[in-house]
Amino acid sequence: SSPVVRKIMRVLALIPDNPQKPMGGVATHFQELSKNSSVTYNTVYLDSPRWGFSERVASNSSADLAIQQLPMVAEAMSYAKPDLIHVYDSSVALAGLTLKQQLQVPLVATIQLS
């Protein structure tokens, strides 16, 4: 019998907080999921100060959300093509949809309601 070959799945994770400094349940949830050894994660999180925004865009307008998520898309495109995109909040969903269209890979969304 031939040995079982386990493929490591490459997942692009888009999350609203820094997973190294979780501010809420989303980053904590991601930390637990990322312990799975059969998955390699490239993580892009909404980091407004790093991208020159003074704070997260408070408005929920589509234009403001799109502008804020453009750097996420650019950063995510610098990684190898993932097998799957996992969006962890509605605040980063637009970036996920854009990447799904660009990369032609499946998109999964986990939306946690308070």
ZAMARGU-4260 file (C-alpha; in steps of 0.2 Angstrom, whole numbers, plus 5000, padded with zeros to 4 digits):
<rodrens>
0) 5000/5000/5000 | 5006/5017/4996 | 5009/5030/5010 | 4995/5043/5012 | 5001/5061/5006
5) 4993/5075/5016 | 4992/5091/5006 | 4994/5107/5016 | 4980/5119/5012 | 4985/5137/5009
10) 4972/5149/5017 | 4972/5167/5015 | 4964/5174/5031 | 4957/5192/5031 | 4953/5197/5049
15) 4949/5214/5057 | 4962/5214/5071 | 4980/5210/5073 | 4980/5191/5078 | 4996/5195/5089
20) 4986/5208/5099 | 4968/5202/5099 | 4955/5215/5104 | 4940/5204/5102 | 4933/5187/5099
25) 4938/5186/5080 | 4957/5186/5083 | 4955/5174/5097 | 4945/5162/5086 | 4958/5164/5072
30) 4972/5160/5084 | 4963/5143/5089 | 4960/5139/5070 | 4977/5143/5065 | 4984/5129/5076
35) 4979/5116/5063 | 4995/5109/5056 | 4987/5104/5039 | 4984/5122/5035 | 4996/5136/5031
40) 4989/5153/5034 | 4994/5170/5026 | 4986/5183/5037 | 4981/5200/5032 | 4973/5211/5045
45) 4965/5228/5045 | 4979/5239/5051 | 4974/5257/5048 | 4990/5265/5056 | 5002/5255/5046
50) 4993/5260/5030 | 4992/5278/5034 | 4975/5279/5040 | 4973/5288/5057 | 4960/5276/5063
55) 4947/5264/5056 | 4935/5272/5045 | 4920/5275/5055 | 4908/5277/5041 | 4899/5262/5034
60) 4898/5269/5017 | 4903/5257/5003 | 4916/5270/4996 | 4924/5272/5013 | 4925/5253/5016
65) 4932/5250/4999 | 4946/5263/5001 | 4951/5256/5018 | 4952/5238/5011 | 4962/5242/4996
70) 4979/5240/5005 | 4973/5223/5012 | 4970/5217/4994 | 4987/5224/4988 | 4996/5215/5003
75) 4986/5199/5000 | 4991/5199/4981 | 5009/5198/4987 | 5007/5180/4994 | 5006/5164/4984
80) 4989/5160/4977 | 4979/5152/4991 | 4968/5137/4990 | 4954/5146/4999 | 4951/5164/5006
85) 4943/5165/5023 | 4935/5181/5028 | 4933/5183/5047 | 4921/5198/5048 | 4909/5209/5037
90) 4922/5223/5039 | 4934/5214/5028 | 4922/5206/5017 | 4924/5218/5002 | 4942/5214/5001
95) 4938/5195/5001 | 4926/5197/4987 | 4938/5207/4977 | 4952/5194/4980 | 4940/5180/4976
100) 4936/5188/4959 | 4955/5191/4955 | 4962/5174/4961 | 4947/5163/4956 | 4947/5153/4972
105) 4933/5149/4984 | 4928/5161/4998 | 4922/5156/5015 | 4915/5169/5027 | 4913/5168/5046
110) 4903/5182/5053 | 4901/5183/5071 | 4886/5192/5078 | 4887/5200/5096
</rodrens>
